[in-house]
């Protein structure tokens, strides 16, 4: 399941110890997972050109091998709706340590979930599903299962969440597309089994779940030293 191009992404990221977001998203996209339209812009002109192509507003994120947690350096900007705002953000990001460009991507919305994986010293690869976004450490509403997952495992994980009613359609809101969420988790689980000797952890936070999609909004792969 892991293609030669996907293997190259992991090998090239070895010098940093982790796969930065644009390459991580390309990795998951190559595996068949749903990702936003995005661009790794190394020059301002590339950033503006991409935004003009897909339409405003867009999201901007700093790319730096020295910045694992972008929010800690104010490296995320949402609602960029003009070339001027993109330019201001690009210039601000350029002052961040290790600046290697700016990630531009389409604006997404939906129920924010977290999907992750760790390698447990006793049980091996373990997959996590929970309520995501910035409140993930506050809510701590997650379910864990040993990889590889089957469809019944994913459905069991959803049912064990305290906030599962949000996925099922709470107070008149549309339920998330359970088929797409199941598909994403099964592909993710398979990938984890393929690469777990090389990985330390994977975090997809958030995954935007809607009535039609389950999209990887942010992605990071930490590699074993």
N, C-alpha and C positions, 0 to 999 in steps of 0.2 A: 504493500500500500504506500510505502514511502518511496517516492521517485528519486532519481538521481539529483534533480534540481532541489528537492526538499533536503536531501542529504547535504548538498553543498551549502544550503542556508545554515544548517547546524554547524558544519565544519568552519565556515567563515566567521560565525559568531563566537567560536571558541576563544578567540583572542580577547574578547570582552567578558566572557563568562556568562553571557545571556544574549537572547535574541531580542533585538529592539523591535518596537511595535510594528513599523512598516514591514519588516521582514517576517515577523511572526504572523502578521495578517496574510502576507503572501503565502506563507507555509500552510496556513489553515485553508486558504482559498484553493490552493493546489490540491488539497485533500478533499475538496468538494463541499466545504463548509461555507455558509453565507457570510460575506463580509461587506462592509460599505464600499462605495466607490472612493478611492483614495489616491493620493499622490505624495511621493517623497520629493519635496521641492527644495533643491539646494540653492536656488537663486530666487529672488523676489519675483522676477518675471514669470517663472514657472508656477509659483503659487497663485498669482493673479490670473494667469492663463487657465489654470485648472478650474478655479472658482467660476470664471466666466463661462467655461465649457459646461459645467454641471449645474450651475445656477446657485444663487445666494439664497439663504445664508449658509455658511460652511463652518466647520469646526477646525481650529488650528491647535496643534500640539508640538511642543519642542521635541527634537530628536537629538539625543546625546548619549554616548555610551557610558557617561558618568552620572546620568540621571535615571535612576530606576523608578522612582516615585515622582511623577511629573507635577502633581498637585503641590508637593512640598516646596517647589521652586516657582510656583505660579506659572507652570508651563502648559496650561490648558486654557484656551480661549474659545468661547462659544458665541454664536450669533454674529459672526463676522459677515456683514452684509454689504461691504463696499471695498473697492481697491484700497482706499485710504486706511480702513481698519486692518486690512491684511498687511499693509506696509508697516503700520505702527506695531502690530504684533510681531511681525518678522524681525523688525529692528530690536524690539525688546528681547525676543528669544535669542538673538545673536549675541547678547551679552551673558548668556548662561554658560556655565563651565562645560567645555567639550562640545559646543554647538556644532551639529552636523547637518542641519537643515530643519525644515518644518514639515510636519505631516498635515496635509489638508484632506478633509473628508466630508462627505455629505452629512447633513444634520439628521439624526435619527431620534425616534421617540418610541416609547413602549414601556412595558413592565421590566424593570431592571433586575436581572438575575446574576448570580455568580456561578461560574462553572470552573472547577479547578482539579488539580491532581497533585498528589504527593507520593513519594515512595516511602512506605512505612518499613522500618527495619525488620519487623516481624511478619507483616502480611503482604508486603510488596506494594504494587501500584494500587492506590486508592483514589476514587473519583468523588468529587464533592459537587453538590447542587444546592443552591440556597438563594435567599433574597439578597440582591446585590446592590451596587451603587455605593455612594459614600457612607451609607448607614450600615454596611455589612457587619462592622465590628460592634455596632450598637445592638442590632436585632439578634445577631447570632442564631439565625434561623436557617440551619443547614442540615443536609442529609448526606451520609457517607455510605459508599458501597465499594467492595473490592472489584477491581477490574479483572477481566473484561465484563462489561455490562450486557444484559439482554433487555429486550423491550419491557419485560415485566419488572426488571430492576428499576428502570427509569420511572415507570408509573408508580412503583412503591415509594421511590424517593419523593416524588411530587406529593403523594398522599400523606407522607410523614411530616411535611412542612406545616408549621403553624399557620402560615399565610397562604395556604393552598387555595383558599376561596378567591384570592386575587387572580390566580391563574384560571380559575373556572368561570370567571365573569361575575364580579362582585357589584351589587347595586346597579344593575343595568349595563355595566361595561361589557364589551365583547370578551369572550374567553380567548386565551392565547391558542395558537394553532398547535395542539398537542403533537400532531404528527411531525411537524417541523422541529419541535423541541426534542422529541424522541430521536429523530434522525440526527440532529446535531450531537446529542450525547453519545449515541452509538458510534458515530464516526470519531468523535473525540476519544472515546474509550479505546477504540481500535488503534488510534495513533499512539495513545499512551503505552499500550502494550508493545508497539513497535519500537518506541524510542526510550523507554524507561531506563535502560542501562546508561543513557547519555544525559538524562534530565534529572534535575533536583526537584523542580516544581513547575507547574503551569498555572497561570491565572488568566481567566477570561472574565473581566469585570469592568463594565457590565456586558452581559448579553441582553440585547433588547428583544423581548418577546412580544409579538403582536398577534392579531387575528390571522395574519398571512405569512409571517416570517419569524425566524429566530436568528438574529444577526449578531456577530461578534463585534461589539463596540470597542473593546480594548483588549489587548493581548500581550502577554509576556511569558517567555520561556526561560527559566533559570537552568543553567547547565551545570553538570558535575565538574568539579575542578580536576 
